Amino acid sequence: MELELQNIINLLKIRYKSDVLMFDDGFLLKNIKHRISETQCADMQDYHRFLEKNDLEAQKLWSLFYVSYTEFFRNSLTSSVLEHIVLPSLFLGKTNLKNKELRIWSAACASGQEPYSLVMLLEELNATFTQPLNYRVFATDLCEKQINMAQKGIYSYQAISNVTAGRLDKWFVQYESVYAIKQELKQRLDFSVFDLLNDKSACPPSSIFGNFDLVMCANVLFYYTKDYRLKILDVIMNSLAVGGFLIVSEVERQFLFNAHWQEVYPQSCIFKKV
Ligand SMILES: C[S@@+](CC[C@H](N)C(=O)[O-])C[C@H]1O[C@@H](n2cnc3c(N)ncnc32)[C@H](O)[C@@H]1O
């Protein structure tokens, strides 16, 4: 690794007390090159000097490592397979069991669009059963700011662009230019801060024992190098109940092509633990 890149990494390591090398090489370089171009620095050396004297720039660079972009119903095929195949099969499986609670974890929920989309599907499915099923959804993220936003559940007009008019009407209240998630939906979710790479705890403490039927961990694995991805996948594997499901993103499907996982429907990004 060239010396100037190493210097930038050391600077971030000291400032943020975190091992920057856990991030995928391509992702690391892309972010640094982006800031070099934005700051109009000549090269790595020039940028390193600039970074040393500029706290705000260090924050800007660091924030690129924790991309928090998300959407309601982000992947339409995944959402459709979830709605029409996976959730109905989980519901039916539970109705034949003594322990009827369905347990779900959205493991990097950012500002909440992913778990709220899921709870809309769960509520709509529940409405089709005479005996509604109990379920619990735990939504976590490393970033406290994102969790605070998720708990508020207030979204801009742009943020709700994937939400159908029917769902908008049913699950949101409009206040001037923003849309707020209705209280009845909010209370179905348990939000907390949780780092998937934290060695001390294997699942969100509020969930107590894991044993999830479904874990959503989309658009996170790609941040990290192979060792860290495997660590996260291990955490998820151990938190899933037998025959549980994991949802990732399109770019992350490749990380699950092995003997431990089986995609339930081609290209769906939904994998069953085998
Ligand atoms: C791009 S967003 C993905 C949001 C959502 N899952 C989706 O697919 O739309 C990635 C989120 O992962 C979170 N994240 C990154 N590393 C994490 C970790 N080690 N533990 C928990 N969350 C993490 C970030 O804070 C960010 O909010």
The ligand as an SDF file (V2000), in Angstrom:
LIG
                    3D

 27 29  0  0  0  0  0  0  0  0999 V2000
  -26.9730    1.7360    2.9250 C   0  0  0  0  0  0  0  0  0  0  0  0
  -27.7790    1.6140    4.4820 S   0  0  0  0  0  0  0  0  0  0  0  0
  -28.8640    0.2420    4.1810 C   0  0  0  0  0  0  0  0  0  0  0  0
  -30.2270    0.4430    4.7520 C   0  0  0  0  0  0  0  0  0  0  0  0
  -31.2190   -0.6640    4.4090 C   0  0  0  0  0  0  0  0  0  0  0  0
  -30.8160   -1.9280    4.9580 N   0  0  0  0  0  0  0  0  0  0  0  0
  -31.4190   -0.7880    2.9220 C   0  0  0  0  0  0  0  0  0  0  0  0
  -30.9890   -1.7800    2.3190 O   0  0  0  0  0  0  0  0  0  0  0  0
  -31.9930    0.1310    2.3220 O   0  0  0  0  0  0  0  0  0  0  0  0
  -26.5040    0.8560    5.4430 C   0  0  0  0  0  0  0  0  0  0  0  0
  -26.6770    0.9980    6.9360 C   0  0  0  0  0  0  0  0  0  0  0  0
  -25.8180    0.0410    7.5490 O   0  0  0  0  0  0  0  0  0  0  0  0
  -25.3840    0.5650    8.7760 C   0  0  0  0  0  0  0  0  0  0  0  0
  -24.1960   -0.1990    9.2200 N   0  0  0  0  0  0  0  0  0  0  0  0
  -22.9520   -0.2000    8.6960 C   0  0  0  0  0  0  0  0  0  0  0  0
  -22.1490   -1.0170    9.3990 N   0  0  0  0  0  0  0  0  0  0  0  0
  -22.9040   -1.5390   10.3820 C   0  0  0  0  0  0  0  0  0  0  0  0
  -22.6250   -2.4280   11.4460 C   0  0  0  0  0  0  0  0  0  0  0  0
  -21.4070   -2.9140   11.6430 N   0  0  0  0  0  0  0  0  0  0  0  0
  -23.6430   -2.7420   12.2910 N   0  0  0  0  0  0  0  0  0  0  0  0
  -24.8860   -2.2330   12.1110 C   0  0  0  0  0  0  0  0  0  0  0  0
  -25.2030   -1.3790   11.1320 N   0  0  0  0  0  0  0  0  0  0  0  0
  -24.2170   -1.0300   10.2730 C   0  0  0  0  0  0  0  0  0  0  0  0
  -25.1120    2.0260    8.4540 C   0  0  0  0  0  0  0  0  0  0  0  0
  -25.1160    2.8290    9.6240 O   0  0  0  0  0  0  0  0  0  0  0  0
  -26.2690    2.3530    7.4880 C   0  0  0  0  0  0  0  0  0  0  0  0
  -27.3570    2.9510    8.1580 O   0  0  0  0  0  0  0  0  0  0  0  0
  1  2  1  0
  2  3  1  0
  2 10  1  0
  3  4  1  0
  4  5  1  0
  5  6  1  0
  5  7  1  0
  7  8  2  0
  7  9  1  0
 10 11  1  0
 11 12  1  0
 11 26  1  0
 12 13  1  0
 13 14  1  0
 13 24  1  0
 14 15  1  0
 14 23  1  0
 15 16  2  0
 16 17  1  0
 17 18  1  0
 17 23  2  0
 18 19  1  0
 18 20  2  0
 20 21  1  0
 21 22  2  0
 22 23  1  0
 24 25  1  0
 24 26  1  0
 26 27  1  0
M  CHG  2   2   1   9  -1
M  END
$$$$
